[in-house]
């Protein structure tokens, strides 16, 4: 998996935040080994507003481009680390779903009826 960028919006990305994001990327990377370098991820972390101090003021967004699909997760939370954790878990869920669809197509199964 190739990291395109880690961007901070209305917040300075400290080394602690970058290290935390990199640890979470390692967890995501375990599920993207089948895609190799074709998988590209960009991350944006920051504050939603410069003047609010309470409520969901932090957000994290991850966009993972895999062959044939863009997987995207976004979360606003009271804590930046909480937002990063949620986005990581959501992206892993989407990767598993996408790989399941690819496996079904490879096996020749019929799509589920809605």
C-alpha positions, 0 to 999 in steps of 0.5 A: 500500500502506498501512502500518498499524503497525511494532511492536517486541516486547522491543526498541526500534525504532531509527531504523536499524531503521525505515529498514531496514524502510522500504527493504524495504517499498519493494521489496514495494510494487512488487508491490502497486501493482495492489491500491492502498490496499486492500493493508495491511501490519503489521510486528512485529520483536523478540526471542523471549526476553529472557534468551537471547543465542545462537541464533535470538533475533530475529524478524520477522513481516509480515502483508499484507492484500490483497483476498480474502487474508491473506499472512503471513511470519514468521522467527526468526534470529540477526540481526534484519536477516537475519530482515527480509530473509527475510520480505521475500523470502517475502512477495514470493514469496507476492504473485507466487503470489497474482497468478498465481492471480488472473490464471489465474482471470481468463483462465478457466484450469482449476485444476491437478490435485493 
